[in-house]
Amino acid sequence: MEFTARYQERAAALPGAVLWTRTASGEPYRVLPDGCMDLLWVEGELVVAGPDRRGWIGSAEAGVRYAGLRFAPGTAPGFLGVPAREVVDLRLPLADIWSPRRSRRLADRIGTAAVPALALEEVAGQLFDAAPDRLVGQVLRGVRRGVAVPALARGVGLSERQLYRRCLDAFGYGPKMLDRVLRLNLALDRARAGLSFAEVAARTGYADQAHFTRDVKALTGVPPKILLA
């Protein structure tokens, strides 16, 4: 993937991950919570982007290049070796998590490649061989099906408190917040596909359109009409 002024993405070799690139235009950009963590290469530096609880506005000088590997929800902690709760709402140099020497060696390898984004994907596939956490998959499936927290905890053999702690480590959120974030993104995808807000609310599990509007504003900072304009 070559760098362009526009955001580009495709499925990565790692299961469930997305490889993306962007060159900053100098204009502000909006980041929305999605339940994911990213490993970013930013002009020679490697940065870990933790899961966001709320949307925020970022900025960068025009021409700054980004390559990112967005891990599937709940999978990055196993690869990066850091609980999601410790990096929630944060952007940290990888050197703060790994050793500076190891991080610099990895960043140099990516930066000297002909296509840094492809090198990031290749290196990640070679270095990150953690076995998938079965609990993560069980929780995601349960949340996406709308299973209530007590039933979800029983289904995975944990108490509700234990489930909450495990979710914080894997996702950076408790199960209820994870449900809100995943539902938000599904709802926005349906709205972008052309469904009316009333249809989106009905199909995505909101009580009504007003509920959908309130939750979008609470999580992103703006109502859906402005967010999707």
N, C-alpha and C positions, 0 to 999 in steps of 0.2 A: 504494500500500500504506500503510494507516494503521498507526501504532504501537499495538501491543497488549502485554499482559503476557507473552504467549507468543511464541515464535519463529515467524516466518512466512517463507516463501521462495517464489519462482517463477522461471521461466526469464527471463533478461534479454534485452534486444535485442541485446547484443553476443554473437557466436557462442560457445556453450559456457559463458557466464557465468551466475551466479545472483544475483538481487537478494533481499536479506533484511532483515528488521527485527526488533528485539527491544527491549523495555523491561525493564530489570533489576529483578528481584524483591528484590534484597538478599541472596539466597542464593548460595553458591558454585556455579560452573558448570564443567563439564569441556570442554576443547578437545582434539580429537584431530587427529593429523597426517593431511592429506589430499592433499598435493602441490600445494596451491593457495596463491595470495596474494590478499589482500583489500584493497580501498580502503574505509576506514570513515569515516563521518561520525558523530562522537560529541559531541552537544550543542554543535555549532558548530565543532568542530575536525576536521580531516581527518588520518587516521592510516593508514599503510601497515602491514599485518600480513604479515610474511614467512612463508615455509613453515616448518612445525614438523617437527622430527625426532622429538619425543617428545610425548606428551600432557601436559597441565598443567591445574591448577585455577586459575580466575580468580575475581574478585569485583568487584562494583561496587555503589555505593549504590543503594537502591531508587529507581526512577523515572528513572534515567539512560537516555536513548534512544540506540539504535544503528540506523544504516542502513548496509548493507554491499553492496559489489559484489564477489562472489567470482569471480575470473577462472579460466578453465579451466587445468589444469596446464600450465605452461611458457609461457603467453601474457602474463602480467602484465609481465615485464621489458621486452618490446617496447613496451608501452603507457606504463609508468611511467618508463622510461629508467634502470633500475637493475638490475644483475645479481642474480639470486636469491641467489647465494652471499653477497652483502653484507648481506642482511637476514634470513637464515635465523635462526629462533628469536627474532626481534626484533619489536617494535612501535615504529614511529618516526613522528614528525610528518611529514606530507608536505613541510612547509617545510624539513626537513633534506635532502630530495632535490631538490625544486624550489626556486625562489626564494621567500622569505617573502611577497613581494608577490603573486606569482601564486597561491600557495596560499591566501592570505587572500581574494583576490578570488573564487576558486572556492568556498571555504567559505561566504562571505557569500551568494553566489548560491544555494547549496543551502539555507542556513539560513533565508533569507527566503521560500522557496517555500512554497506551501500544503501540499505533500506532499514533504518533503525526500528521501525515498527515490526518488521518481519524478524529482526534479530531479537527483539523483546519477546516475541511469541516463541521463538526457537529456544531461547535461554530458559524461559519459564517452563517449557515442556521438559527440558533436561534436568532442571534443578528441583522442581516441585513435584515430588512423587508421593505425597501424602495420600494414604488410603482415604476414600470418601467416608464421612461420618454418617452412618445409617440413620442416626437420630435426626440429623438435619433434613434428610429426605422425608422422613416420616412427619416431622413438624410442618414442613412446607406443604406436603400433600394435605394434611389435616386442615391447616389454615386456609388453603385455597378452596377447600370444600366447605368452609364455614363451620367446622367442628368447634363447639364451645370449649373453652379452656379446661374445665374439669374433665370432660370426656377425652380431650386431647391428652391431658396428663395421664389419665388411666390407660389410654391406648399405648403409650410409650413406656409405661411402667414407672412413672415418677410421680411425686407429689406436685401440687401446683407450684410450690415454692422452688422445688428442684427444677421443674420445667422452666420457670422464669429465669433462674440463674444460668441454665444451659443455653437458653435463647439469648441472653445478654452476651455470653461468650461467643456464640456463633454468629449472631446477627447484629448485635449492638442494641437490640430492642427486646422488650418482653413480647409474648405472643399476641397481645391485643394491639400493640403498636405495629408489629409486623403485619398484622392483618390490615390495618389502616393503610400502610404504605403500599403493600401489594395491590390492594383494591384500588387505591388512587391511580396507580400506573395502568391497571387494566381499564379503569373508567376513562382515563385520558386517551388511551389508544382507541377506545370505542368512539369517543367524541371526535377524534381526528379522522376516523373512518366515515364520519358523516351522520352518526346517530344524534338525535336531539338529546338535550340534557335530561329530559323526562325519561326517554328510553334508556339512556345510560344509567340513570339512577335505578330504574326498575330492574334492569338486567344484571346490575353489579352489586346488588344487595343493600343499597341505601334505602332508608325509610321512604324518602320522596326526593324530589328535585332540590328542595330547600336544604335537606340534609347533605346531599351531594355538594351543593354550593358551599355550605359552611365548612365541610371537611376539606375541600380543596383549598379554601382560603386559609384555614388553620395550618395546613401542611406546607403550602407554597407561598403564602403571603398575599396572594391576589385571588379574586374570584375567577371561575373558569372562563368567562367571556374574555377577560383581559389576558389570561394565561394563554389561551388558544388563538388569540387574534393574530 
